[in-house]
Amino acid sequence: MSGGAAEIIEDGSSGFLFDPKNFFQGLEKLELLLDPQLRGQMGRNARQVFEERFRVERMAEEYWRTLARLVAAKTEGFSE
């Protein structure tokens, strides 16, 4: 998997990933979440992952770096 849930969820740490076509695998993962301590820890882990990867400042920095690379690549093309 790339992007989507796999980009946000760290399987077994901040949530669970499973094949949506595999009902029993999904059921097993859901049963694990009956443990309130596991749910709490996964929630804290998910919050930390989100804040590290998706906070506004970091996203803005990523956009600026991408924009700078695009401008540099476009500028190089004009110098020829």
Kinemage of the C-alpha trace (Angstrom):
@kinemage 1
@onewidth
@group {chain A} dominant
@subgroup {mainchain}
@vectorlist {calphas} color= white
{ca met a 1} P 0.000 0.000 0.000
{ca ser a 2} L 1.109 3.530 -0.604
{ca gly a 3} L -0.530 6.756 0.457
{ca gly a 4} L -3.877 6.856 2.203
{ca ala a 5} L -4.176 4.941 5.454
{ca ala a 6} L -0.734 3.366 5.102
{ca glu a 7} L 0.815 6.852 5.071
{ca ile a 8} L -0.819 7.752 8.374
{ca ile a 9} L -1.115 4.460 10.256
{ca glu a 10} L 1.862 2.538 11.570
{ca asp a 11} L 0.490 -0.994 11.724
{ca gly a 12} L 0.412 -2.284 15.283
{ca ser a 13} L 1.606 1.008 16.760
{ca ser a 14} L -0.848 3.760 15.840
{ca gly a 15} L -3.534 1.535 14.383
{ca phe a 16} L -4.034 -1.569 12.329
{ca leu a 17} L -3.832 -2.178 8.614
{ca phe a 18} L -5.491 -5.172 7.018
{ca asp a 19} L -6.727 -6.353 3.657
{ca pro a 20} L -10.313 -5.073 3.354
{ca lys a 21} L -11.188 -8.233 1.436
{ca asn a 22} L -10.131 -10.382 4.403
{ca phe a 23} L -13.066 -10.213 6.818
{ca phe a 24} L -11.468 -12.435 9.447
{ca gln a 25} L -8.218 -10.487 9.499
{ca gly a 26} L -10.200 -7.283 10.080
{ca leu a 27} L -12.240 -8.956 12.802
{ca glu a 28} L -9.058 -10.081 14.573
{ca lys a 29} L -7.742 -6.507 14.538
{ca leu a 30} L -11.029 -5.138 15.878
{ca glu a 31} L -11.038 -7.693 18.701
{ca leu a 32} L -7.603 -6.453 19.780
{ca leu a 33} L -9.096 -2.993 20.217
{ca leu a 34} L -11.366 -4.273 22.978
{ca asp a 35} L -8.349 -3.754 25.264
{ca pro a 36} L -8.693 -0.197 26.640
{ca gln a 37} L -4.960 0.078 27.390
{ca leu a 38} L -4.060 -0.859 23.813
{ca arg a 39} L -6.618 1.619 22.446
{ca gly a 40} L -5.225 4.367 24.642
{ca gln a 41} L -1.616 3.671 23.673
{ca met a 42} L -2.480 3.493 19.980
{ca gly a 43} L -4.380 6.760 20.281
{ca arg a 44} L -1.365 8.464 21.860
{ca asn a 45} L 0.947 6.988 19.223
{ca ala a 46} L -1.368 8.104 16.424
{ca arg a 47} L -1.491 11.629 17.831
{ca gln a 48} L 2.312 11.778 17.986
{ca val a 49} L 2.688 10.481 14.412
{ca phe a 50} L 0.145 13.000 13.158
{ca glu a 51} L 1.811 15.920 14.932
{ca glu a 52} L 5.257 14.925 13.645
{ca arg a 53} L 4.237 14.360 10.035
{ca phe a 54} L 1.296 16.625 9.421
{ca arg a 55} L 1.609 19.724 11.577
{ca val a 56} L 0.988 22.923 9.618
{ca glu a 57} L 4.557 24.195 9.876
{ca arg a 58} L 6.031 20.968 8.516
{ca met a 59} L 3.525 20.798 5.677
{ca ala a 60} L 4.284 24.425 4.748
{ca glu a 61} L 8.027 23.669 4.736
{ca glu a 62} L 7.444 20.686 2.444
{ca tyr a 63} L 5.355 22.774 0.044
{ca trp a 64} L 8.014 25.503 -0.075
{ca arg a 65} L 10.774 22.960 -0.771
{ca thr a 66} L 8.720 21.407 -3.553
{ca leu a 67} L 7.926 24.813 -5.026
{ca ala a 68} L 11.607 25.807 -4.900
{ca arg a 69} L 12.602 22.600 -6.712
{ca leu a 70} L 9.972 23.212 -9.398
{ca val a 71} L 11.069 26.819 -9.893
{ca ala a 72} L 14.735 25.762 -10.051
{ca ala a 73} L 13.952 23.048 -12.616
{ca lys a 74} L 11.906 25.456 -14.707
{ca thr a 75} L 14.631 28.135 -14.487
{ca glu a 76} L 17.300 25.655 -15.630
{ca gly a 77} L 15.216 24.945 -18.716
{ca phe a 78} L 15.157 28.640 -19.662
{ca ser a 79} L 18.905 29.102 -19.426
{ca glu a 80} L 19.602 26.777 -22.343
